[in-house]
Amino acid sequence: MIDVLVCASGADEVQLVSTIAQRLASHARVLRRCVDLTELLALTRTELGDVLLLDVDVEGLSREVVHEIRRGGTGVIAITSPASRTDPATLGITLEAHGGIEPEALYELLMQAGLEAEDPDQATWTQDPDGEAPSAPMMTVWGPGGAPGRSFVAAHLAHELSLLRGESILIDADTYGPCLTQLFGVLDEVPGLVAACRASDKGALTLEVLLHHSPLVSDDLHLLSGIGVPSRYIEVYDNALEGVFAKAREASNVVVADVAGPLESDSGSSDYGTQERNGATRTALAAASHVLAVVAADPISVTRFVREAPQVAELTQSPITVVVNKLDSSVTLASIERTLRSRLDFDACLALPLDAATVSRARWDGVLLAESAPKSKLRQSLTRLAAHLHHNLFR
């Protein structure tokens, strides 16, 4: 017997409830008709109900609410009609029903939603109504704690890739120390990432909205600025961030995401409205089509990298390229590569030379090396890195 919850009103709700009661009584039953989301969430938290029939225009509904319902073990079917204002796909709902649906088709939907609820984290989430996977590649730039140069590499890589591939989007998803606006010398009065996640959570993130919050910082490079105040990480819900990544890949030719180093999951945070601080990093690694792992050429950074590398491999199924940053004459790239390969399988290991004075001048001026030191060895190495990714990975 399938226990059904209903949160809707109008003719479609009456017809669906009637169909279940009269034509599917031996297979399903309506357990409760909820008047609002507050009552609905209370029921799903107590694991009452196998499947929910949900009006997509219910006040307060968002992607995070849908995820919370699924996390309670309840599958979700959207009730839609020609008058519906919200597309279910923008809320991450892939199953739809209407009042005139045949009993056999409704039963199949109930069964499918029940199976989906058995593994809510693997449910299909989509931000675009077509349901097609985004085609633009997404590079997530990660590195261990201790400032190995993640943001520096992400900013310059995104700029160099924009020169090669055209319109690109750089996303500052660092929930500890976002700093990309400083590297580009731009103001961040409104955290673009927070605004984009809020729109994504409400199912209102369009290409126009995303680009509005991602101003150009060079001819073909958009910057979605970070959270600003570190405490605002709680506003960057994982499911909303997935929607931002998907829309960014739809809006550009390449996406680069800069993330923080910590990877641990706080599995104890299960209440609705809570958000793990490391969730953005884990989400970005899982969503990436390619991962760039940055490690500084010093024993402390290498040790941290070796300890955390296995967890990176667990979080992504995508190709990994290692960048050894700040390499000087005291150590060889080959020796560092041998150490790293003992704990992590990666495609290639490339190096960026140490040039502290050039980097410092660029940071104080709020510009990239392409402007302050275009012929420096470090900038040339960054150009080669972008060309390597462009020719060998982004096909």
Secondary structure in CASP SS format (residue, H / E / C, confidence):
PFRMAT SS
TARGET T0000
AUTHOR 0000-0000-0000
METHOD secondary structure of the structure
MODEL  1
M C 1.00
I E 1.00
D E 1.00
V E 1.00
L E 1.00
V E 1.00
C E 1.00
A C 1.00
S C 1.00
G C 1.00
A H 1.00
D H 1.00
E H 1.00
V H 1.00
Q H 1.00
L H 1.00
V H 1.00
S H 1.00
T H 1.00
I H 1.00
A H 1.00
Q H 1.00
R H 1.00
L C 1.00
A C 1.00
S C 1.00
H C 1.00
A E 1.00
R E 1.00
V E 1.00
L E 1.00
R E 1.00
R E 1.00
C C 1.00
V C 1.00
D C 1.00
L H 1.00
T H 1.00
E H 1.00
L H 1.00
L H 1.00
A H 1.00
L H 1.00
T H 1.00
R H 1.00
T C 1.00
E C 1.00
L C 1.00
G C 1.00
D C 1.00
V E 1.00
L E 1.00
L E 1.00
L E 1.00
D E 1.00
V C 1.00
D C 1.00
V C 1.00
E C 1.00
G C 1.00
L C 1.00
S C 1.00
R H 1.00
E H 1.00
V H 1.00
V H 1.00
H H 1.00
E H 1.00
I H 1.00
R H 1.00
R H 1.00
G C 1.00
G C 1.00
T C 1.00
G E 1.00
V E 1.00
I E 1.00
A E 1.00
I E 1.00
T C 1.00
S C 1.00
P C 1.00
A C 1.00
S C 1.00
R C 1.00
T C 1.00
D C 1.00
P H 1.00
A H 1.00
T H 1.00
L H 1.00
G C 1.00
I C 1.00
T C 1.00
L C 1.00
E E 1.00
A E 1.00
H C 1.00
G C 1.00
G C 1.00
I C 1.00
E C 1.00
P H 1.00
E H 1.00
A H 1.00
L H 1.00
Y H 1.00
E H 1.00
L H 1.00
L H 1.00
M H 1.00
Q H 1.00
A H 1.00
G H 1.00
L H 1.00
E H 1.00
A H 1.00
E C 1.00
D C 1.00
P H 1.00
D H 1.00
Q H 1.00
A C 1.00
T C 1.00
W C 1.00
T C 1.00
Q C 1.00
D C 1.00
P C 1.00
D C 1.00
G C 1.00
E C 1.00
A C 1.00
P C 1.00
S C 1.00
A C 1.00
P C 1.00
M E 1.00
M E 1.00
T E 1.00
V E 1.00
W E 1.00
G C 1.00
P C 1.00
G C 1.00
G C 1.00
A C 1.00
P C 1.00
G C 1.00
R H 1.00
S H 1.00
F H 1.00
V H 1.00
A H 1.00
A H 1.00
H H 1.00
L H 1.00
A H 1.00
H H 1.00
E H 1.00
L H 1.00
S H 1.00
L H 1.00
L H 1.00
R H 1.00
G C 1.00
E C 1.00
S E 1.00
I E 1.00
L E 1.00
I E 1.00
D E 1.00
A E 1.00
D C 1.00
T C 1.00
Y C 1.00
G C 1.00
P C 1.00
C C 1.00
L H 1.00
T H 1.00
Q H 1.00
L H 1.00
F H 1.00
G C 1.00
V C 1.00
L C 1.00
D C 1.00
E C 1.00
V C 1.00
P C 1.00
G H 1.00
L H 1.00
V H 1.00
A H 1.00
A H 1.00
C H 1.00
R H 1.00
A H 1.00
S H 1.00
D H 1.00
K C 1.00
G C 1.00
A C 1.00
L C 1.00
T C 1.00
L H 1.00
E H 1.00
V H 1.00
L H 1.00
L H 1.00
H H 1.00
H C 1.00
S C 1.00
P C 1.00
L E 1.00
V E 1.00
S E 1.00
D C 1.00
D C 1.00
L E 1.00
H E 1.00
L E 1.00
L E 1.00
S C 1.00
G C 1.00
I C 1.00
G C 1.00
V C 1.00
P H 1.00
S H 1.00
R H 1.00
Y H 1.00
I H 1.00
E H 1.00
V C 1.00
Y C 1.00
D H 1.00
N H 1.00
A H 1.00
L H 1.00
E H 1.00
G H 1.00
V H 1.00
F H 1.00
A H 1.00
K H 1.00
A H 1.00
R H 1.00
E H 1.00
A H 1.00
S C 1.00
N C 1.00
V E 1.00
V E 1.00
V E 1.00
A E 1.00
D E 1.00
V E 1.00
A C 1.00
G C 1.00
P C 1.00
L C 1.00
E C 1.00
S C 1.00
D C 1.00
S C 1.00
G C 1.00
S C 1.00
S C 1.00
D C 1.00
Y C 1.00
G C 1.00
T C 1.00
Q C 1.00
E C 1.00
R C 1.00
N C 1.00
G H 1.00
A H 1.00
T H 1.00
R H 1.00
T H 1.00
A H 1.00
L H 1.00
A H 1.00
A H 1.00
A C 1.00
S C 1.00
H E 1.00
V E 1.00
L E 1.00
A E 1.00
V E 1.00
V E 1.00
A E 1.00
A C 1.00
D C 1.00
P H 1.00
I H 1.00
S H 1.00
V H 1.00
T H 1.00
R H 1.00
F H 1.00
V H 1.00
R H 1.00
E H 1.00
A H 1.00
P H 1.00
Q H 1.00
V H 1.00
A H 1.00
E H 1.00
L H 1.00
T C 1.00
Q C 1.00
S C 1.00
P C 1.00
I E 1.00
T E 1.00
V E 1.00
V E 1.00
V E 1.00
N E 1.00
K E 1.00
L E 1.00
D C 1.00
S C 1.00
S C 1.00
V C 1.00
T C 1.00
L H 1.00
A H 1.00
S H 1.00
I H 1.00
E H 1.00
R H 1.00
T H 1.00
L H 1.00
R H 1.00
S C 1.00
R C 1.00
L C 1.00
D C 1.00
F C 1.00
D C 1.00
A E 1.00
C E 1.00
L E 1.00
A E 1.00
L E 1.00
P E 1.00
L C 1.00
D C 1.00
A H 1.00
A H 1.00
T H 1.00
V H 1.00
S H 1.00
R H 1.00
A H 1.00
R H 1.00
W H 1.00
D H 1.00
G C 1.00
V C 1.00
L C 1.00
L H 1.00
A H 1.00
E H 1.00
S H 1.00
A C 1.00
P C 1.00
K C 1.00
S C 1.00
K H 1.00
L H 1.00
R H 1.00
Q H 1.00
S H 1.00
L H 1.00
T H 1.00
R H 1.00
L H 1.00
A H 1.00
A H 1.00
H H 1.00
L H 1.00
H H 1.00
H H 1.00
N H 1.00
L C 1.00
F C 1.00
R C 1.00
END
